[in-house]
Amino acid sequence: MPFPGDFETYAGTRLFAKLGLPTDDTEAAFETFFAAAGAAEATVTQVGAVQGRETNTTELDVVSQGLVRQGVGNYKLPTSEWMILEEGPDGDTDFFDIVDDALRASNKPRVSFAAVRQSGAVLYWTAKVSNLSEPGGGSNDNLTYALTLLFQSEALKAITPTIPTVT
């Protein structure tokens, strides 16, 4: 029996991170940026939101009609919650160290991310790390952490996907 479409799309997702920003918000700039040393891969156990927008609502009271009209107001890019293991697929903690350092830094630097789906599609974006916490649970040698990202750029889908180079 085949797996549902969602499972096939997200089950094999790989997440890469690198401190800093590419020179431009283009596929070529992201690929050049990730080709250089410094990228790390996380072991992902739950995939967060990657694309879309969140909007607030505005209200206008039309007193003569006894009506409150609502409309779409400003938008923000998605807040994304990922579950990652402390150790990456190679047994190192490089990814964890990158996001932990970004969270602890006083200037809260942006981090560039690349998500590679099982289908081979690659998405690039920049984000600020908002939260990195251990939700607790059972005893496990490799701890699971909740990673919350505040998107700073829209996710860019690569036309000619290239998997980032891990150092």
MODA-V221474 format. One line per field, one symbol per residue. ss: DSSP state (a for helix, b for strand, c for the rest). burial: b if it has 16 or more other ideal C-beta (glycine too) atoms within 10 Angstrom, else e. A space follows every 10 residues. Layout:
ss: ???
burial: ???
This chain:
ss: ccccaaaaaa cccbbbbbbc ccccccaaaa aaaaaccccb bbcbbbcccc ccbbbbbbbb bbaaacbbbb bbbbbbbcbb bbbbbccccc cccaaaaaaa aaaacccccc bbbbbbcccc cbbbbbbbbb bbbccccccc cccbbbbbbb bccccbbccc ccccccc
burial: eeeeeeeeeb eebbbbbbbe bbeeeebebb bebbeeebbb bbbbeebbeb eeeeeeeeee eeeeeeeeee eeeeeebbeb ebbbbbbbee eeebbbebbb ebbeeeeeeb bbbbbbbeee ebbbbbbebe ebeeeeeeee eeebbebbbb bebbbbebee bbebebe
